Amino acid sequence: MFPISFIQFSAVWKLKGKELKSGDGIKVQNESYNTKLGVKVASRGDSGTYTITATNVNGTDIADVEVIVLDRPEPPTGLKVNSSPFLFFFLHNLSNPKISKNIYKVSDVHADGCTLNWSPPADGKAF
């Protein structure tokens, strides 16, 4: 029986050009045969191209991994209410209290309903 040994290597993880190291919700784990990157509480800001650079005595290899973190969208922006004060009061009280009262535009108001319009969230990501 022959002992199996692994060639020592180093691995560096990067996101947006910045090296990632263990700490502040990030865990980089290098073992003799692999590397792992963990992000404990990911947010949209953690989306992007992660680059792993592995180096050993035989050379260097680089791989990119595209990561998209899905999260609840931000509130819509850029909406204005163009209707009666009663309808504004009604819609305002149905909306989330954290959202500005000027986030929607009401048009085509008639007895059976109206049209409500809004803009995408400020960060541009609606998924």
N, CA, C and O of each residue as an XYZ file, in Angstrom:
508
protein
N       0.843     -1.173      0.000
C       0.000      0.000      0.000
C       0.891      1.240      0.000
O       1.864      1.330      0.748
N       0.527      2.198     -0.866
C       1.303      3.429     -0.989
C       0.518      4.588     -0.394
O      -0.682      4.700     -0.642
N       1.149      5.440      0.372
C       0.424      6.605      0.922
C       0.094      7.595     -0.200
O       0.891      7.818     -1.111
N      -1.078      8.169     -0.109
C      -1.494      9.182     -1.080
C      -1.250     10.548     -0.461
O      -1.649     10.814      0.673
N      -0.603     11.392     -1.210
C      -0.372     12.751     -0.714
C      -0.852     13.739     -1.762
O      -0.822     13.456     -2.959
N      -1.286     14.874     -1.309
C      -1.769     15.917     -2.198
C      -0.731     17.022     -2.287
O      -0.025     17.324     -1.325
N      -0.660     17.610     -3.462
C       0.258     18.729     -3.663
C      -0.325     19.949     -2.969
O      -1.504     20.261     -3.134
N       0.491     20.627     -2.205
C       0.036     21.835     -1.518
C      -0.329     22.914     -2.538
O       0.332     23.057     -3.567
N      -1.365     23.656     -2.247
C      -1.780     24.735     -3.139
C      -2.234     25.918     -2.306
O      -2.477     25.804     -1.105
N      -2.342     27.051     -2.972
C      -2.956     28.218     -2.342
C      -4.128     28.624     -3.209
O      -4.096     28.468     -4.430
N      -5.159     29.145     -2.575
C      -6.347     29.584     -3.304
C      -6.729     30.971     -2.812
O      -6.721     31.247     -1.613
N      -7.064     31.836     -3.762
C      -7.483     33.201     -3.435
C      -8.829     33.443     -4.109
O      -8.969     33.269     -5.320
N      -9.820     33.846     -3.309
C     -11.146     34.206     -3.818
C     -11.225     35.724     -3.900
O     -10.766     36.426     -2.999
N     -11.815     36.232     -4.994
C     -11.996     37.679     -5.151
C     -13.414     37.974     -5.643
O     -14.020     37.179     -6.362
N     -13.914     39.116     -5.242
C     -15.179     39.658     -5.745
C     -14.946     41.125     -6.057
O     -14.529     41.896     -5.193
N     -15.216     41.500     -7.291
C     -15.040     42.879     -7.748
C     -13.614     43.363     -7.491
O     -13.396     44.515     -7.116
N     -12.649     42.466     -7.698
C     -11.242     42.816     -7.558
C     -10.715     42.821     -6.138
O      -9.521     43.036     -5.927
N     -11.577     42.590     -5.160
C     -11.158     42.623     -3.757
C     -11.043     41.200     -3.221
O     -11.960     40.392     -3.366
N      -9.895     40.906     -2.597
C      -9.682     39.576     -2.029
C     -10.635     39.343     -0.860
O     -10.828     40.214     -0.012
N     -11.222     38.154     -0.835
C     -12.139     37.778      0.239
C     -11.399     36.914      1.242
O     -10.730     35.951      0.867
N     -11.516     37.253      2.506
C     -10.887     36.497      3.576
C     -11.950     36.189      4.630
O     -12.980     36.860      4.701
N     -11.694     35.190      5.428
C     -12.637     34.811      6.480
C     -12.847     35.954      7.461
O     -11.901     36.639      7.850
N     -14.101     36.151      7.856
C     -14.470     37.197      8.800
C     -15.674     37.965      8.291
O     -15.929     37.983      7.087
N     -16.404     38.587      9.169
C     -17.577     39.395      8.813
C     -18.550     38.652      7.896
O     -18.948     39.175      6.855
N     -18.931     37.434      8.285
C     -19.917     36.672      7.532
C     -19.376     35.910      6.343
O     -20.138     35.262      5.627
N     -18.064     35.976      6.118
C     -17.439     35.249      5.004
C     -16.538     34.173      5.590
O     -15.806     34.404      6.552
N     -16.610     32.995      4.987
C     -15.741     31.905      5.435
C     -15.021     31.315      4.226
O     -15.651     30.794      3.307
N     -13.702     31.406      4.242
C     -12.858     30.792      3.215
C     -12.186     29.599      3.864
O     -11.507     29.731      4.882
N     -12.383     28.435      3.266
C     -11.843     27.204      3.834
C     -11.008     26.492      2.777
O     -11.534     26.021      1.768
N      -9.718     26.420      3.017
C      -8.809     25.715      2.110
C      -8.369     24.426      2.773
O      -7.859     24.436      3.894
N      -8.569     23.306      2.073
C      -8.115     22.006      2.543
C      -7.057     21.506      1.565
O      -6.763     22.173      0.572
N      -6.496     20.359      1.835
C      -5.405     19.889      0.984
C      -5.865     19.571     -0.432
O      -5.033     19.479     -1.335
N      -7.151     19.405     -0.649
C      -7.619     19.009     -1.976
C      -8.737     19.894     -2.536
O      -9.193     19.657     -3.654
N      -9.182     20.886     -1.804
C     -10.224     21.776     -2.330
C     -10.285     23.086     -1.555
O      -9.603     23.269     -0.546
N     -11.113     23.982     -2.051
C     -11.347     25.264     -1.379
C     -12.845     25.532     -1.388
O     -13.541     25.149     -2.329
N     -13.333     26.178     -0.361
C     -14.749     26.514     -0.259
C     -14.882     27.970      0.166
O     -14.085     28.485      0.951
N     -15.908     28.620     -0.373
C     -16.233     29.992      0.015
C     -17.677     29.993      0.483
O     -18.563     29.514     -0.226
N     -17.917     30.519      1.656
C     -19.275     30.620      2.190
C     -19.575     32.052      2.584
O     -18.737     32.736      3.172
N     -20.787     32.504      2.253
C     -21.257     33.835      2.649
C     -22.490     33.599      3.508
O     -23.506     33.105      3.018
N     -22.406     33.948      4.780
C     -23.458     33.591      5.738
C     -24.789     34.268      5.432
O     -25.808     33.585      5.331
N     -24.809     35.557      5.286
C     -26.049     36.283      4.989
C     -25.800     37.094      3.714
O     -25.302     38.219      3.767
N     -26.153     36.508      2.575
C     -25.896     37.155      1.296
C     -26.974     38.192      0.992
O     -28.141     38.013      1.341
N     -26.565     39.277      0.337
C     -27.494     40.310     -0.118
C     -27.164     40.607     -1.580
O     -26.209     40.062     -2.134
N     -27.964     41.476     -2.196
C     -27.709     41.803     -3.605
C     -26.301     42.317     -3.839
O     -25.727     42.088     -4.904
N     -25.743     43.003     -2.868
C     -24.384     43.527     -2.999
C     -23.339     42.434     -3.139
O     -22.213     42.694     -3.564
N     -23.716     41.197     -2.778
C     -22.799     40.067     -2.912
C     -22.882     39.423     -4.291
O     -22.158     38.467     -4.570
N     -23.753     39.934     -5.155
C     -23.848     39.432     -6.534
C     -22.637     39.903     -7.325
O     -22.054     40.946     -7.030
N     -22.273     39.133     -8.317
C     -21.166     39.535     -9.173
C     -20.343     38.343     -9.606
O     -20.736     37.195     -9.403
N     -19.212     38.620    -10.198
C     -18.316     37.567    -10.660
C     -17.275     37.290     -9.582
O     -16.453     38.146     -9.257
N     -17.326     36.089     -9.040
C     -16.333     35.638     -8.069
C     -15.207     34.970     -8.862
O     -15.458     34.166     -9.760
N     -13.986     35.309     -8.523
C     -12.830     34.735     -9.201
C     -12.031     33.924     -8.199
O     -11.682     34.411     -7.123
N     -11.746     32.683     -8.564
C     -10.903     31.823     -7.733
C      -9.595     31.599     -8.480
O      -9.587     31.206     -9.646
N      -8.505     31.853     -7.795
C      -7.173     31.619     -8.359
C      -6.492     30.559     -7.500
O      -6.250     30.769     -6.311
N      -6.188     29.431     -8.110
C      -5.521     28.335     -7.402
C      -4.104     28.188     -7.967
O      -3.899     28.187     -9.181
N      -3.143     28.066     -7.064
C      -1.738     27.972     -7.468
C      -1.070     26.820     -6.722
O      -1.267     26.646     -5.520
N      -0.276     26.037     -7.455
C       0.571     25.035     -6.824
C       1.911     25.005     -7.566
O       2.177     25.864     -8.407
N       2.742     24.026     -7.258
C       4.083     23.977     -7.869
C       4.029     23.783     -9.379
O       5.009     24.065    -10.068
N       2.919     23.314     -9.899
C       2.783     23.067    -11.331
C       2.222     24.256    -12.102
O       2.232     24.249    -13.333
N       1.729     25.283    -11.397
C       1.215     26.446    -12.100
C       0.008     27.066    -11.425
O      -0.259     26.836    -10.246
N      -0.714     27.858    -12.203
C      -1.863     28.607    -11.695
C      -3.055     28.383    -12.610
O      -2.905     28.263    -13.826
N      -4.229     28.329    -12.021
C      -5.470     28.250    -12.795
C      -6.459     29.235    -12.197
O      -6.504     29.442    -10.984
N      -7.246     29.835    -13.071
C      -8.223     30.843    -12.648
C      -9.595     30.447    -13.193
O      -9.719     30.011    -14.338
N     -10.607     30.602    -12.369
C     -11.980     30.330    -12.811
C     -12.886     31.434    -12.283
O     -12.691     31.943    -11.179
N     -13.882     31.798    -13.091
C     -14.882     32.793    -12.697
C     -16.215     32.099    -12.469
O     -16.578     31.171    -13.192
N     -16.937     32.558    -11.460
C     -18.267     32.053    -11.156
C     -19.190     33.254    -11.029
O     -18.963     34.131    -10.196
N     -20.233     33.295    -11.857
C     -21.211     34.395    -11.802
C     -22.274     34.040    -10.765
O     -22.927     33.002    -10.873
N     -22.446     34.899     -9.766
C     -23.410     34.676     -8.690
C     -24.428     35.801     -8.699
O     -24.070     36.978     -8.709
N     -25.704     35.427     -8.695
C     -26.794     36.401     -8.597
C     -27.554     36.102     -7.318
O     -28.120     35.020     -7.164
N     -27.567     37.055     -6.405
C     -28.293     36.905     -5.155
C     -29.669     37.530     -5.342
O     -29.785     38.722     -5.623
N     -30.704     36.721     -5.185
C     -32.069     37.214     -5.300
C     -32.542     37.680     -3.930
O     -32.268     37.041     -2.914
N     -33.246     38.788     -3.917
C     -33.703     39.372     -2.665
C     -35.014     40.090     -2.938
O     -35.390     40.293     -4.093
N     -35.694     40.467     -1.895
C     -36.921     41.240     -2.035
C     -36.577     42.580     -2.680
O     -35.603     43.220     -2.283
N     -37.371     43.020     -3.682
C     -37.049     44.285     -4.346
C     -37.262     45.484     -3.431
O     -38.045     45.440     -2.482
N     -36.550     46.543     -3.744
C     -36.776     47.799     -3.035
C     -38.126     48.357     -3.457
O     -38.673     47.934     -4.475
N     -38.676     49.301     -2.693
C     -39.956     49.897     -3.085
C     -39.839     50.617     -4.423
O     -38.768     51.118     -4.763
N     -40.930     50.673     -5.184
C     -40.901     51.418     -6.441
C     -40.658     52.902     -6.177
O     -40.870     53.393     -5.068
N     -40.208     53.606     -7.218
C     -39.902     55.025     -7.071
C     -40.558     55.828     -8.180
O     -41.025     55.263     -9.170
N     -40.594     57.128     -8.019
C     -40.973     58.041     -9.083
C     -42.439     58.137     -9.405
O     -42.797     58.562    -10.504
N     -43.303     57.756     -8.485
C     -44.730     57.801     -8.769
C     -45.374     59.012     -8.111
O     -44.983     59.430     -7.021
N     -46.335     59.548     -8.771
C     -47.068     60.710     -8.258
C     -48.558     60.410     -8.313
O     -49.026     59.736     -9.231
N     -49.288     60.897     -7.353
C     -50.739     60.719     -7.326
C     -51.388     61.902     -8.015
O     -51.189     63.049     -7.615
N     -52.157     61.626     -9.042
C     -52.871     62.663     -9.790
C     -54.364     62.355     -9.725
O     -54.974     62.035    -10.746
N     -54.948     62.448     -8.556
C     -56.366     62.134     -8.398
C     -56.924     62.872     -7.191
O     -56.287     63.770     -6.641
N     -58.099     62.484     -6.802
C     -58.788     63.165     -5.708
C     -58.088     62.918     -4.376
O     -57.399     61.909     -4.222
N     -58.253     63.826     -3.408
C     -57.658     63.621     -2.086
C     -58.156     62.343     -1.417
O     -57.396     61.687     -0.705
N     -59.429     61.976     -1.636
C     -59.953     60.759     -1.012
C     -59.215     59.528     -1.538
O     -58.819     58.666     -0.753
N     -59.025     59.435     -2.874
C     -58.346     58.284     -3.453
C     -56.892     58.233     -2.984
O     -56.368     57.154     -2.710
N     -56.243     59.385     -2.891
C     -54.869     59.435     -2.378
C     -54.828     58.893     -0.949
O     -53.958     58.087     -0.621
N     -55.756     59.326     -0.101
C     -55.799     58.875      1.291
C     -55.999     57.361      1.346
O     -55.332     56.668      2.115
N     -56.912     56.858      0.533
C     -57.209     55.442      0.505
C     -55.978     54.634      0.077
O     -55.599     53.681      0.757
N     -55.364     55.002     -1.026
C     -54.193     54.278     -1.516
C     -53.010     54.407     -0.567
O     -52.271     53.446     -0.355
N     -52.835     55.576     -0.004
C     -51.716     55.793      0.919
C     -51.828     54.879      2.133
O     -50.826     54.329      2.591
N     -53.027     54.715      2.651
C     -53.209     53.890      3.837
C     -53.131     52.397      3.537
O     -52.919     51.603      4.453
N     -53.295     51.998      2.282
C     -53.130     50.599      1.906
C     -51.674     50.248      1.670
O     -51.304     49.074      1.701
N     -50.851     51.247      1.436
C     -49.452     50.965      1.097
C     -48.617     50.721      2.349
O     -49.040     50.998      3.472
N     -47.430     50.196      2.119
C     -46.488     49.954      3.197
C     -46.082     51.284      3.824
O     -45.710     52.204      3.095
N     -46.140     51.419      5.144
C     -45.791     52.705      5.766
C     -44.346     53.127      5.552
O     -44.021     54.301      5.731
N     -43.458     52.191      5.168
C     -42.062     52.549      4.923
C     -41.884     53.210      3.565
O     -40.851     53.827      3.303
N     -42.890     53.083      2.696
C     -42.799     53.616      1.342
C     -43.309     55.054      1.318
O     -44.317     55.373      1.949
N     -42.629     55.894      0.608
C     -43.020     57.292      0.475
C     -44.421     57.404     -0.103
O     -44.833     56.562     -0.901
N     -45.160     58.445      0.297
C     -46.520     58.621     -0.209
C     -46.540     59.050     -1.676
O     -47.613     59.078     -2.280
N     -45.417     59.379     -2.257
C     -45.348     59.805     -3.657
C     -44.739     58.739     -4.554
O     -43.897     59.051     -5.397
N     -45.153     57.476     -4.387
C     -44.526     56.414     -5.159
C     -45.374     55.906     -6.307
O     -44.884     55.103     -7.101
N     -46.597     56.324     -6.433
C     -47.450     55.790     -7.477
C     -48.182     56.903     -8.209
O     -48.314     58.017     -7.702
N     -48.657     56.584     -9.415
C     -49.410     57.531    -10.220
C     -50.750     56.890    -10.543
O     -50.804     55.797    -11.108
N     -51.807     57.556    -10.193
C     -53.145     57.051    -10.455
C     -53.685     57.785    -11.675
O     -53.611     59.011    -11.753
N     -54.229     57.026    -12.629
C     -54.834     57.633    -13.811
C     -56.071     56.821    -14.191
O     -56.350     55.782    -13.591
N     -56.794     57.294    -15.173
C     -57.983     56.605    -15.665
C     -58.928     56.244    -14.513
O     -59.398     55.110    -14.415
N     -59.197     57.219    -13.651
C     -60.080     56.990    -12.510
C     -61.526     56.983    -12.988
O     -61.973     57.910    -13.664
N     -62.252     55.924    -12.630
C     -63.674     55.818    -12.979
C     -64.381     55.072    -11.867
O     -63.749     54.691    -10.882
N     -65.678     54.855    -12.004
C     -66.482     54.267    -10.933
C     -66.038     52.861    -10.554
O     -66.186     52.461     -9.399
N     -65.497     52.105    -11.503
C     -65.138     50.716    -11.223
C     -63.669     50.513    -10.868
O     -63.277     49.401    -10.513
N     -62.858     51.544    -10.952
C     -61.448     51.368    -10.624
C     -60.584     52.468    -11.180
O     -61.070     53.549    -11.511
N     -59.297     52.189    -11.283
C     -58.338     53.160    -11.790
C     -57.091     52.418    -12.250
O     -56.972     51.209    -12.051
N     -56.162     53.147    -12.867
C     -54.879     52.589    -13.280
C     -53.814     53.109    -12.334
O     -53.751     54.307    -12.055
N     -52.981     52.210    -11.844
C     -51.913     52.558    -10.908
C     -50.586     52.249    -11.589
O     -50.374     51.123    -12.038
N     -49.682     53.236    -11.675
C     -48.374     53.088    -12.322
C     -47.261     53.420    -11.339
O     -47.442     54.229    -10.429
N     -46.098     52.781    -11.533
C     -44.923     53.100    -10.725
C     -43.661     52.789    -11.511
O     -43.702     52.156    -12.566
N     -42.533     53.250    -10.971
C     -41.224     53.036    -11.602
C     -40.534     51.855    -10.934
O     -40.926     51.439     -9.844
N     -39.507     51.314    -11.583
C     -38.743     50.227    -10.952
C     -38.079     50.723     -9.665
O     -37.945     51.929     -9.458
N     -37.662     49.785     -8.799
C     -36.961     50.173     -7.573
C     -35.703     50.982     -7.904
O     -35.195     50.929     -9.023
N     -35.220     51.718     -6.927
C     -34.050     52.580     -7.109
C     -32.814     51.796     -7.531
O     -31.985     52.307     -8.284
N     -32.680     50.552     -7.051
C     -31.500     49.772     -7.419
C     -31.641     49.101     -8.777
O     -30.709     48.453     -9.252
N     -32.830     49.258     -9.416
C     -33.031     48.733    -10.755
C     -33.273     47.250    -10.835
O     -33.328     46.689    -11.929
N     -33.418     46.602     -9.695
C     -33.605     45.149     -9.677
C     -34.952     44.830     -9.071
O     -35.184     45.071     -7.887
N     -35.831     44.291     -9.876
C     -37.181     44.012     -9.414
C     -37.406     42.548     -9.095
O     -38.539     42.157     -8.812
N     -36.361     41.719     -9.131
C     -36.554     40.296     -8.796
C     -35.809     39.975     -7.533
O     -35.836     38.834     -7.072
